[in-house]
Amino acid sequence: MTGPDSSHTHTDTASPPAWRRPTYELRPQAEGDGRMLEISMGPQHPSTHGVFRMDVMLDGERVVKLKPVFGYLHRNHEKIGESTTYLASMPYTDRLDYFCSLTNNWAYALAVERLAGLQVPERAEYIRVILAELTRLQNHACLGGFLLQDMGASGTPLMYAFREREKILDLFEALTGARMMCNYMRFGGCRCDLPPGWLERARALVAGFPRFLDEFEALLTGNEILMSRTQGVGVLPRELAINASITGPGLRASGVNYDLRKADPYGIYPRFSFRIPLGDHGDVYDRYMMRVLEMRESLKILEQALRDIPDGPIIDPKAKIRGFRPKPGEAYARLEGPKGELGFFLISDGSPNPYRYRVRPPSLINLTVLEDLCLGHHVADVVIILGSVDIVLGEVDR
Amino acid sequence: METLEQIKTRVELAVPGASLTVIQNGSPCAQHSILVDNEHALEVARFLQQDPQLRLDYLSNVTGVDWLEQVLQEKSRSRRVIDGVEREIEETTEKRVPGYLEAIYHLYSMELKHGPVILRLRTSDRAKGTVLPSLTPLWRGAEFQEREIFDLYGIRFEGHPDLRRILMWDSFADHPMRKDYVEPDDYEYEPTPHDEVLERARQHYLPRT
């Protein structure tokens, strides 16, 4: 394989190459026998969180080369989006990152609203924020559980996290009728109003969640085994993180202060007071801590949103549900999903179907640096590094 | 952030020979874009990445678009003398706008927190000239996204370090996101090692003469 600086003919000696593919120096022959083992992890490996394969070259236990292989779940989501109407793609966005269907809905609705210039009523904005932050809570809680599962703490942490996730999914079910495939947002608002008593249930959940977090952290954050397995493992340098378009908690663990809720605000996020946690080292432990700290910040947002939510309409009365045809043009909208920056790019040619429907998948793009993170580490560390990147294959393969 | 016209002027000063066109966007969000010529695209992108006022260090999104050949019909009336009599004749002329493939780059700045600056690169046609310069040497975030466009649209990115199919399998021949793609009847067909086995089995059970 040729590096980027050798294969293009551009010669500008003044500026160094923006990035370099990582290399791993083999151990001297005296230590190992110089023979390497190529193994194929996946596509049906329990640690890969779905149908995902990694071709790993090993020198003893150390990773020398790692190539991710995608496409096992590919169904050409974008082509399907181009062959149906705008609204008909909404339930299909649930299937991208099936853990966080509500943020997918919101990102798509945001793109269409930018494209057609629709306004969203106050109450609907609050509902969207509440649902997005609940989604973030359950995604991050489960990620902690999965990460510990990958590390060998079989069952218990994951079940603790799933217990909390069940409570949040119950709220989703009460509101949208579905636990995971919610299909709730509409262009210019939401599909239906909150059922009676929902806000009280949500407030009770938010009030009880810190207790779960404290318990989770007491068990794990200071745990000696967790620290020795994760600290200094899979370090992502700050410059590489920016250059490789890494987003979400993985970027902030490397110390880059870039959260779209603050950096490029959408919805009504500027109204809430919350902070962006940042990491120092960019290793797996920092990525785990980012999730825990972000959950605490999400709880702050939820408390404020559940306190301030006004009465009123939940959808713009001028928004057309049927026969929706935006004027020719294009729009790109992005939001801070639990896994990173989720974007939708739409081109309209004035017909009922989008001419181009593009999803910017954070899970796929965050895998760009997987090889860099894993080189030189043990095979067992590959599993937790992949776990800390946080991917969902429905979104990686689309 | 500066307007696109200001950026265009500064880029054309910094990169001699580059020709940039601002493309207007009719949508209310008014995200206009800049069309860059392919020869100078890498230079222009390098300028945008390193210029201290712009510092577009973050490539958010790369999109491929397929624009088919358009046939525009124009009607024109003219007076001509035919067989000694002057008549008014209506003629329709067909004007062909050739199709092309397009790659759209959405650039933001993480350092200065502004954006987007949208770059467009266009191929010369949809058949043989589907080559564009790769921006992966500048932004590694384009690596998988350009591979995806190569896979689904068939744009070859020159200078990409590892241009392979990413979502479809390697022996797949077509580009499914193109607008004129027709899916084959046996679209679930995928060559597997079993085919060899099945062929051997078929040979084995051939009627013996």
Interface residues (C-beta under 8 A of the other chain):
Chain A: M1 T2 G3 P4 D5 S7 H8 H10 D12 S15 P17 A18 W19 R21 F70 G71 H74 N76 E78 K79 R114 L115 A116 G117 L240 I242 N243 A244 S245 I246 V256 Y258 A263 D264 P326 K327 P328 G329 E330 A331 Y332 R334 E341 G343 F345 I347 S348 Y355 R356 R358 R360 L364 I365 L367 T368 V369 D397 R398
Chain B: N25 G26 S27 P28 C29 Q31 L42 E43 R46 Q49 Q50 D57 Y58 L59 S60 N61 T63 V65 I104 H106 Y108 M110 K113 G115 P116 I118 P133 S134 T136 P137 L138 W139 R140 G141 A142 E143 F144 Q145 L152 E158 G159 H160 P161 D162 I166 L167 M168 W169 P176 M177
